[in-house]
Amino acid sequence: MTEPIPSPRVKSPNRAVRKVQISSLGTHVPPRVMTNEDLEKKVKTSNEWILQRTGIRERHIADPDIATSDLASEAARSAIEKAGLAPSDIEFIVVGTTTPDHFFPSTACLVQDKIGAAGAWGFDLGAACSGFTYAVTTAAHLVASGAHEHVLAIGADVMSRIINYEDRTTCVIFGDGAGAVVVSPAVDPELSIIDFAHEVDGRGGEALRMPAGGSRLPASRETVDQQLHYVHQDGKAVFRFAVRNTVEISQRVLRRNGLKPTDVDLFVCHQANRRIIEKAAGELGVPLEKVVINIERFGNTTGATIPLALSDGLADKRLKKGDLVLLASVGAGFTVGSVLLRWAY
């Protein structure tokens, strides 16, 4: 007989809303690196072509026996340790991912087991490249309500599994990685998550998608032969939407909090394309010295790009306690997200 599952530690839903903070950050990328020169051997492309159009030099690729839950669990363990917590302190896990290990069980279930977070519940969240911002907002509301004390918000993807390495328009873009944060009650209410803004525009669903594998086009010999289980992208449509909506969602969350782009200490945008980031920052009015761009080393890791960029901001001391941080993302769907916060550590 298996051991009974501990009941989730749910608090009274009537507790007043409270301030919450990001208490820690952990990231993980697989050690194997694929450079532009490596891609030159696989597909008709060049280092110069990739750099000019994307800003990417290299990306990390998971080995065949490594799945999304493996990367997510490594990032989660790091975040939990840095928060000074034990896995048993985690009460809820939300995983933003486009590449779950399976349709079911959820990757959150697998992570819960791998890290030993007995008693935690959770689920996967499908928002593509906005997965991390959506996950952070979900986690923040669960803690703010008083339902839970410590929640893991994870963005993780193994995009290399759904990329066609014969298609130079997509295979040069994506990499694999994971990032996790622990969201907890704020120690200092001034150093907390301030606000969020999210939206979707389903009219853009055709522009970036994996056509087959779901209930619309289940796997078959025909879908495999037609290469419908890979990412398909209308690059021009995605570029236009990403720039316009990154700017709009960022302006919205700043404006309703009485802030201007010049008040932002660090702008951390989804790392889809260097040109998108630079153009969006320019139109928003945030100087590039306040923008983290690390797509050169990681490519587009989908749900993991923002935590990886935050980690680099911490490493090079551009991100400090008390800084006003603006996160922004646009992903397939189309999904759009922004989170505004004061960094707490």
C-alpha distance (Angstrom), angle and dihedral (degrees) to the residues before:
residue distance angle dihedral
M1 . . .
T2 3.81 . .
E3 3.78 122.3 .
P4 3.83 114.3 -95.1
I5 3.80 114.3 -102.5
P6 3.82 111.9 -111.6
S7 3.79 113.5 -113.7
P8 3.83 115.9 -107.5
R9 3.79 112.1 -100.4
V10 3.80 97.4 -116.7
K11 3.79 117.2 177.5
S12 3.78 126.2 -151.3
P13 3.83 110.3 -68.1
N14 3.81 89.4 -141.5
R15 3.78 96.2 71.2
A16 3.79 115.4 118.0
V17 3.78 119.2 -98.4
R18 3.80 110.3 -93.5
K19 3.79 136.5 -166.1
V20 3.80 117.1 -94.1
Q21 3.78 134.8 -163.1
I22 3.77 142.0 -163.2
S23 3.81 99.4 -108.5
S24 3.79 99.4 -175.6
L25 3.77 145.3 -4.3
G26 3.80 130.9 -143.1
T27 3.80 129.2 179.3
H28 3.78 138.1 -177.5
V29 3.79 135.6 -173.2
P30 3.81 126.7 -179.2
P31 3.81 112.5 -103.1
R32 3.82 97.5 -123.6
V33 3.81 113.0 96.5
M34 3.79 125.6 -157.9
T35 3.80 112.4 -160.2
N36 3.77 128.8 -161.7
E37 3.78 87.2 -106.0
D38 3.81 88.9 58.1
L39 3.80 89.5 52.8
E40 3.79 90.7 51.4
K41 3.81 86.2 67.4
K42 3.82 92.6 52.7
V43 3.79 105.0 41.0
K44 3.79 139.7 14.5
T45 3.80 100.0 -87.8
S46 3.80 141.2 100.9
N47 3.76 139.2 -136.3
E48 3.82 89.4 -113.6
W49 3.82 93.0 51.3
I50 3.80 92.7 49.8
L51 3.80 94.5 45.3
Q52 3.79 93.5 48.2
R53 3.79 95.0 50.1
T54 3.80 102.3 34.4
G55 3.79 111.7 11.3
I56 3.82 90.8 -126.2
R57 3.83 124.5 137.0
E58 3.79 100.7 167.2
R59 3.78 144.2 -5.5
H60 3.83 136.0 -161.1
I61 3.81 118.0 -111.0
A62 3.80 125.7 -161.5
D63 3.78 120.1 -126.8
P64 3.83 115.7 -111.8
D65 3.82 93.7 -99.2
I66 3.83 94.1 52.6
A67 3.81 120.5 90.6
T68 3.80 134.9 -176.5
S69 3.81 93.1 -91.9
D70 3.82 89.9 56.8
L71 3.80 93.2 55.0
A72 3.81 91.7 41.6
S73 3.80 92.4 50.9
E74 3.80 92.6 52.4
A75 3.80 91.2 51.4
A76 3.82 90.9 45.1
R77 3.80 93.8 51.8
S78 3.80 89.9 50.9
A79 3.81 92.8 49.5
I80 3.80 92.9 47.6
E81 3.81 92.3 49.7
K82 3.80 92.8 47.8
A83 3.81 89.7 51.2
G84 3.80 89.4 56.2
L85 3.79 90.9 -117.6
A86 3.78 137.7 124.8
P87 3.82 122.8 -126.3
S88 3.80 88.1 -109.4
D89 3.83 88.5 64.3
I90 3.81 91.2 64.8
E91 3.81 111.1 96.4
F92 3.80 103.0 175.8
I93 3.82 135.9 23.5
V94 3.80 125.3 -162.4
V95 3.80 118.1 -176.6
G96 3.78 120.4 -163.6
T97 3.80 105.4 -156.6
T98 3.78 142.6 147.4
T99 3.80 93.0 -167.6
P100 3.82 108.1 50.4
D101 3.79 116.6 179.4
H102 3.83 87.6 -114.7
F103 3.79 139.0 -7.5
F104 3.79 82.9 -108.7
P105 2.94 142.6 45.9
S106 3.78 93.8 41.5
T107 3.79 120.5 -114.3
A108 3.81 87.3 -119.7
C109 3.82 88.8 63.5
L110 3.79 91.0 50.9
V111 3.82 92.8 47.4
Q112 3.81 91.0 48.5
D113 3.79 89.8 56.1
K114 3.81 96.5 41.6
I115 3.82 94.7 52.2
G116 3.83 95.4 39.1
A117 3.80 96.9 -119.8
A118 3.81 93.6 160.9
G119 3.78 112.0 -166.8
A120 3.80 96.1 19.2
W121 3.78 119.4 125.5
G122 3.78 128.7 -164.9
F123 3.77 150.3 132.8
D124 3.80 145.3 -135.8
L125 3.77 121.0 -94.2
G126 3.80 121.6 -149.9
A127 3.79 111.9 -151.3
A128 3.82 99.6 122.9
C129 3.82 111.0 -143.1
S130 3.83 90.7 1.5
G131 3.80 90.4 58.0
F132 3.80 95.0 107.8
T133 3.81 97.4 48.1
Y134 3.81 90.0 46.1
A135 3.81 90.7 48.2
V136 3.81 93.0 49.8
T137 3.81 91.0 50.7
T138 3.81 91.2 48.7
A139 3.80 91.0 49.5
A140 3.80 92.2 46.8
H141 3.78 92.7 54.7
L142 3.81 93.0 49.8
V143 3.80 90.9 52.9
A144 3.82 95.3 39.6
S145 3.80 90.7 54.0
G146 3.79 91.1 56.6
A147 3.80 92.4 -118.4
H148 3.82 93.2 117.4
E149 3.79 139.2 15.4
H150 3.81 103.8 -154.0
V151 3.80 124.7 25.1
L152 3.81 130.4 177.9
A153 3.79 116.6 -137.1
I154 3.80 111.7 -169.5
G155 3.79 135.4 -175.8
A156 3.80 112.6 -168.3
D157 3.78 137.5 155.1
V158 3.79 142.4 167.2
M159 3.79 95.7 -158.4
S160 3.80 92.6 166.9
R161 3.84 87.7 78.0
I162 3.82 93.7 63.9
I163 3.82 99.3 38.0
N164 3.79 123.7 106.0
Y165 3.80 105.7 -136.5
E166 3.79 89.2 -159.5
D167 3.83 91.3 62.9
R168 3.78 109.6 78.7
T169 3.81 92.7 -171.3
T170 3.82 91.8 67.5
C171 3.81 109.7 17.1
V172 3.81 92.9 66.4
I173 3.80 93.3 55.7
F174 3.78 109.7 55.9
G175 3.79 136.5 71.6
D176 3.81 138.5 166.9
G177 3.79 129.4 -102.6
A178 3.79 149.1 118.7
G179 3.79 140.4 -135.9
A180 3.79 132.4 -174.3
V181 3.78 137.1 -173.3
V182 3.78 132.2 -167.7
V183 3.80 111.6 -133.4
S184 3.81 114.3 -157.4
P185 3.82 140.4 156.9
A186 3.81 110.3 -65.5
V187 3.79 116.2 -100.7
D188 3.83 89.0 -159.5
P189 3.83 112.8 28.4
E190 3.81 89.2 -148.0
L191 3.81 90.5 60.8
S192 3.76 100.3 59.2
I193 3.78 147.3 99.6
I194 3.79 104.4 -66.7
D195 3.78 106.5 -173.1
F196 3.79 146.3 -31.0
A197 3.79 138.8 -149.5
H198 3.79 125.5 -163.2
E199 3.79 136.8 167.7
V200 3.79 142.2 159.5
D201 3.78 132.0 -140.5
G202 3.79 106.6 -162.9
R203 3.79 91.6 -172.8
G204 3.80 86.7 81.1
G205 3.79 94.6 58.5
E206 3.79 93.7 107.6
A207 3.81 94.1 53.5
L208 3.81 97.0 69.6
R209 3.78 121.0 17.8
M210 3.77 150.3 116.1
P211 3.81 100.2 -117.3
A212 3.81 101.5 -158.6
G213 3.78 138.7 43.3
G214 3.79 100.0 64.4
S215 3.79 133.2 81.6
R216 3.81 92.6 -75.4
L217 3.81 94.6 59.1
P218 3.80 110.3 8.5
A219 3.77 117.4 -162.3
S220 3.77 114.3 -76.0
R221 3.77 139.1 149.9
E222 3.82 88.1 -94.6
T223 3.82 95.6 52.0
V224 3.79 90.7 48.9
D225 3.80 93.1 47.2
Q226 3.80 90.2 49.4
Q227 3.84 91.1 50.3
L228 3.80 92.1 -123.4
H229 3.81 94.3 146.4
Y230 3.79 91.7 73.2
V231 3.81 132.2 81.4
H232 3.81 113.0 -81.4
Q233 3.79 117.1 -165.8
D234 3.80 140.0 -178.0
G235 3.79 94.7 -150.0
K236 3.81 97.6 -167.9
A237 3.80 93.8 50.2
V238 3.80 92.0 47.3
F239 3.82 92.3 48.4
R240 3.81 93.8 52.0
F241 3.78 94.5 45.2
A242 3.80 93.7 45.1
V243 3.80 95.4 53.1
R244 3.80 95.8 43.8
N245 3.78 96.1 45.4
T246 3.80 97.1 40.9
V247 3.80 87.4 58.1
E248 3.81 94.9 43.1
I249 3.82 97.3 48.0
S250 3.82 91.1 45.7
Q251 3.80 92.7 49.9
R252 3.79 90.4 48.6
V253 3.79 96.7 54.6
L254 3.82 92.6 43.2
R255 3.80 94.9 46.3
R256 3.77 96.3 51.8
N257 3.81 89.8 52.2
G258 3.80 93.5 50.7
L259 3.79 93.4 -110.2
K260 3.80 134.9 130.1
P261 3.82 129.4 -146.1
T262 3.80 88.1 -108.3
D263 3.83 88.7 63.0
V264 3.81 91.0 63.1
D265 3.80 114.7 102.8
L266 3.81 95.6 -169.7
F267 3.81 130.8 14.5
V268 3.81 112.5 -159.5
C269 3.77 110.8 -172.1
H270 3.79 129.1 -179.5
Q271 3.80 106.8 -86.8
A272 3.80 101.2 -126.3
N273 3.78 100.2 130.3
R274 3.79 132.0 -11.4
R275 3.79 92.1 -129.1
I276 3.81 91.5 53.7
I277 3.81 91.6 51.3
E278 3.80 94.6 47.1
K279 3.80 94.3 45.4
A280 3.80 93.2 46.8
A281 3.80 92.6 47.8
G282 3.80 90.5 48.6
E283 3.81 93.8 50.2
L284 3.81 90.8 44.7
G285 3.79 91.9 50.0
V286 3.80 100.1 -119.5
P287 3.83 112.9 136.5
L288 3.80 115.6 -124.3
E289 3.79 92.2 -116.9
K290 3.83 85.9 69.2
V291 3.81 93.7 49.1
V292 3.81 124.8 88.0
I293 3.81 112.1 -139.8
N294 3.79 115.9 174.9
I295 3.79 100.1 145.6
E296 3.82 88.0 114.5
R297 3.82 90.6 74.2
F298 3.80 103.4 32.1
G299 3.78 109.8 24.2
N300 3.79 117.5 -150.7
T301 3.81 107.0 -30.5
T302 3.83 91.0 175.6
G303 3.83 106.9 -146.2
A304 3.81 92.8 19.3
T305 3.80 101.6 54.0
I306 3.81 98.9 90.4
P307 3.83 97.1 47.4
L308 3.82 89.8 45.8
A309 3.80 89.2 51.7
L310 3.82 91.4 47.6
S311 3.80 88.8 51.5
D312 3.79 90.8 53.7
G313 3.81 89.6 48.3
L314 3.79 89.7 55.5
A315 3.80 92.9 44.9
D316 3.80 94.4 53.8
K317 3.85 92.2 40.5
R318 3.80 93.6 -117.4
L319 3.82 87.9 120.6
K320 3.79 115.1 61.8
K321 3.77 139.4 166.3
G322 3.80 110.5 -76.0
D323 3.82 95.8 21.7
L324 3.79 118.3 142.0
V325 3.81 104.0 -122.3
L326 3.79 126.4 -167.4
L327 3.81 118.8 -163.0
A328 3.81 120.0 -166.9
S329 3.79 133.8 177.7
V330 3.79 142.4 173.0
G331 3.80 122.7 -169.5
A332 3.76 145.5 164.9
G333 3.74 114.1 -56.7
F334 2.99 82.7 45.9
T335 3.82 96.7 -86.9
V336 3.79 122.9 174.3
G337 3.79 128.3 -169.8
S338 3.78 143.4 171.2
V339 3.80 132.2 179.3
L340 3.82 124.3 -170.6
L341 3.80 119.8 -160.3
R342 3.78 148.1 151.1
W343 3.79 109.6 -119.1
A344 3.80 109.2 -115.4
Y345 3.82 104.6 -158.5
